[in-house]
Amino acid sequence: MAGNPRNGRPYRRLCEQQRALALPCWWCGRDIDYTLTGAEGQRSPWAFTLDHATPLSRGGDLLDPANARSAHRRCNSQRGNRTTARPQERASRRW
């Protein structure tokens, strides 16, 4: 049985490369707190996570640097596997 590919060296290297760019969250556009690491980073919604422009469930490549994006943990979770409609592009309701 194969292990989790996110625990492998190539994936960790891609995360390190993306983190080194210190880019804002590609989803919401706000700055990411890159100082949050380890257990603290796993709990914080504002910590860095590696997101994929084309979700893995829709055929995106886990290790393709062109598919890698910097995101807040919160934004990555909220986005799910959607490929469109960033938060600032969504139409708001008028009540």
Secondary structure, 3 states (H helix, E strand, C coil): CCCCHHHCHHHHHHHHHHHHHCCCCCCCCCCCCCCCCHHHHHHCCCCEEEEECCCHHHCCCCCCHHHEEEEEHHHHHHHCCCCCCCHHHCCCCCC
